[in-house]
Amino acid sequence: MSNPLKKQWRSLKRGQPGRRFKARYDAGRNARKDASWGFKVFRLARIIMALALVAVGIVLMFIPGPAVLFFLLAGSLLAAESLMIANVLDWAELRMRAAFSWLKRHWIKLHLAGKMAVTGLAATAAGGCAYAAYRIMVG
């Protein structure tokens, strides 16, 4: 596996939750010490790619789409360059894991009628957001 992005993704997946982005930043900082010209070009390309992903995420915020995914990908790329972003992502990951764990525990306890009601409310809210986005875009 010679692709540097694949290597970084694998190390990110193997990392400990709440510390993986800081570890990625530290690895990037160590690699910058003996950086060759090619590595500096790669760093610049990574930053440009992250900014492009942020731009796509901003566009997708106003139309129904997976904007959050683009923001997460951009944040992951920028975490190798910024300690502050790495710390924020580690903090957010722990909070999101706790929230999803809480939701999963409560979802399992719900009866079928409760699950249907929650699903119906979520679908109604999503439809309302889609309609509001349409009204904003059309005028």
C-alpha positions in Angstrom: 0.0 0.0 0.0 2.0 3.0 -1.3 -0.8 5.5 -1.3 -0.2 8.0 1.6 -3.9 8.8 2.0 -4.7 5.1 2.4 -2.0 4.7 5.0 -3.3 7.7 7.0 -6.8 6.4 6.8 -5.7 3.0 8.1 -3.8 4.6 11.0 -6.8 6.8 11.8 -9.1 3.8 11.9 -6.7 1.9 14.2 -6.3 4.9 16.5 -7.8 5.1 20.0 -11.0 7.1 20.2 -10.4 10.5 21.7 -6.7 10.4 20.8 -6.6 9.4 17.2 -6.5 12.9 15.7 -3.9 14.2 18.1 -1.8 11.1 17.2 -2.2 11.9 13.6 -1.1 15.5 14.2 2.0 14.2 16.1 2.9 11.8 13.3 2.5 14.6 10.8 4.7 16.9 12.9 7.4 14.3 13.1 7.2 13.7 9.4 7.6 17.5 8.8 11.0 17.5 10.5 12.7 15.7 7.6 10.2 16.8 5.0 11.3 16.4 1.4 10.1 18.6 -1.4 7.5 16.0 -2.4 6.2 15.8 1.1 5.7 19.6 1.2 3.7 19.4 -2.1 1.6 16.6 -0.6 0.9 18.7 2.5 -0.2 21.6 0.2 -2.4 19.3 -1.8 -4.0 17.9 1.4 -4.8 21.5 2.6 -6.3 22.4 -0.8 -8.3 19.2 -0.9 -9.6 19.9 2.7 -10.6 23.5 1.7 -12.4 22.1 -1.4 -14.3 19.6 0.8 -15.3 22.5 3.1 -16.6 24.4 0.1 -18.6 21.4 -1.0 -20.0 21.0 2.5 -21.0 24.6 2.6 -22.9 24.2 -0.7 -24.6 21.0 0.5 -25.7 22.8 3.7 -28.3 24.7 1.7 -29.6 21.7 -0.3 -30.4 18.3 1.1 -27.2 16.3 1.1 -24.4 14.8 3.1 -22.7 18.1 4.2 -21.6 16.6 7.5 -19.6 13.9 5.7 -17.7 16.5 3.7 -17.0 18.5 6.9 -15.7 15.4 8.7 -13.4 14.5 5.8 -12.0 18.0 5.6 -11.5 18.1 9.4 -9.7 14.8 9.2 -7.3 16.1 6.6 -6.7 19.4 8.5 -6.2 17.6 11.8 -2.7 16.5 10.5 -1.8 20.2 10.1 -3.5 21.9 13.1 -3.3 20.8 16.8 -6.4 22.9 17.6 -8.5 21.0 15.0 -7.1 17.7 16.1 -8.1 18.4 19.7 -11.6 19.6 18.7 -12.1 16.4 16.6 -11.0 14.2 19.5 -13.3 16.0 21.9 -16.2 15.8 19.4 -15.7 12.1 18.7 -16.0 11.2 22.4 -19.2 13.3 22.8 -20.7 11.8 19.6 -19.9 8.2 20.7 -21.5 8.9 24.1 -24.6 10.3 22.4 -24.9 7.5 19.9 -24.4 4.9 22.7 -27.3 6.6 24.7 -29.5 6.7 21.6 -28.8 3.0 20.8 -29.6 1.9 24.4 -32.9 3.8 24.3 -33.8 2.7 20.8 -33.4 -1.0 21.7 -35.7 -0.5 24.7 -38.5 1.1 22.6 -41.4 -1.0 21.5 -42.4 -1.2 17.8 -45.0 1.6 18.2 -42.4 3.9 19.7 -39.9 3.1 17.0 -42.5 3.8 14.4 -43.4 7.1 16.1 -39.8 8.3 16.3 -39.2 7.3 12.6 -42.3 9.1 11.6 -41.3 12.2 13.4 -37.8 12.1 11.9 -39.2 11.7 8.4 -41.6 14.6 9.0 -38.8 16.8 10.3 -36.6 15.8 7.3 -39.4 16.6 4.9 -40.0 19.9 6.6 -36.3 20.8 6.3 -36.3 19.8 2.6 -39.4 22.0 2.0 -37.9 24.9 3.9 -34.7 24.6 1.8 -36.8 24.5 -1.3 -38.7 27.6 -0.3 -35.5 29.4 0.5 -33.9 28.5 -2.8 -37.0 29.2 -5.0 -38.1 32.2 -3.0 
